[in-house]
Amino acid sequence: MRATLQTKKDRENYYVVLDYIDETTGKRKLKWISTNISKNGNTKREANARLKEILKEYEDKQVDLSNNVLFVDYLKQWLENHKQSIEGVTYDTYWLIVYHQIIPFFEPKKLKVKDVTPLHIQQYVNNKLKTISANTVIKHLWNISQCLDTAIKHRIITFNPVNMIDKPKKVRYTGAKSYNENQMAKLMNAIKGDIIEFVIQFALFYGLRRSEILGLKWNAIDLENNTFTVQHTVVRVDKIVHKKDRTKTKSSYRVMPIPQIIKDMLYALKAKQDEYRALQPNDYVDEGYIFTNIDGKLILPNYVTKHFKYLLVKNNLPVIRFHDLRHSSGTYLLYLGRSMKEIQTWLGHENLGTTMDIYAHLDLAAMQDIANKLNDKFIEMGNKSLV
């Protein structure tokens, strides 16, 4: 296989032209692939570098040059090719969708990429909507669409059939629940001495996500300035736990204050860890995490979820998701009179719109205040008109 760099008079990008033998027909073929690098300016060096990447990609059989490749095989290739460019937790999420959902549906059909039609995609959507939510199906469609967009770049197909179907509409989640002040107080009393007591306390006080709480390390604590930094997260996808030095969004990376009650909590946790470490010096595992088991190992996300539900049932509390503690925190801040902008910053929402969507309908106190002021003004105006 050979590759050369070419240009077209009516196109602004450099093209890689692959000269190869089609394995199906045995005939010599040429394949033009855009580098997406403009031929204007001093960019030929970049284009040559891209040529080498494309040539290696095809020589390694990462891309099937023929138009006879099966859709499921191409989907597997697409996912594998993206493994190095995305985070592990993202790859695992895509893998579950591709291998547990999309492939089992399309594999019996033995469709080639070029033969996948909008009707096939619509059938997939209709089938999945019987058992899973519209929002989840939209995630499936994203994977299919990205794969087929790549097939367009590889000149296997000329259009993406996903763009020609009736896609399900995204449904805003309205099932979030929150505890009121009395329920929060009952919960805090019920969890005293439990292994995840302080995990729950952090969720209620700061509204942190589960991944952010379990990702907290001692080196993120600054007791001199009474702050800690949310910068490391722990996420579980299927059976794999991902520990990463990145937060969900840029806004999620934030510095939070440490008041005295939290400082006392941290001192108590540190004293316990020191005690456990002294009791088992050879077996204690120290990865620097704050919320750990007695052997020093990190408390895992799935354990927090299951044990939290167990505590609620045991203490006759309304069963909510662990993530709903975050909503409880945000709702309580609202009732304390904090502004939406303050709540956005505290919770680490990427934009104010997210905060408004979740909590605007709960801002009853502010609405009542507006109504009372309007009431007074209208009475005042009415009295003036009588003078």
Buried (B, 14 or more C-beta within 10 A) or exposed (E): EEBEBBEEEEEEBBBBBBEBEBEEEEEEEEBEBBBEBEBEEEBEEBBBEBBEEBBEBBEEEEBBBBBBBBBBBBBBBBBEBBEEEEEBBBBBBBBEBBBEBBBEBBBEBEBBBBBBEBEBBBBBBEEBEEEEBBEBBBBBBEBBBBBBBBBEEBEBBEEBBBEEBEBBEEEEEEEBEBBEEEBBEBBBEBBEEBBBBBBBBBBBBBBBBBBBBBBBBBEBBEEEEBBBBBBBBBBBBEEEBBBBEBBBEEBBBBEBEBEEEBEEBBEEBEEEBEEBBEEEEEEBEEEEBBBBBBEBEBBBBEBBBEBBBEBBEEEEBEEBBBBBBBBBBBBBBBEEEBEBEBBBBBBBBEEEEBBBEBBEEBBEEBEEEEEEEEEEEEEEEEEEEEE
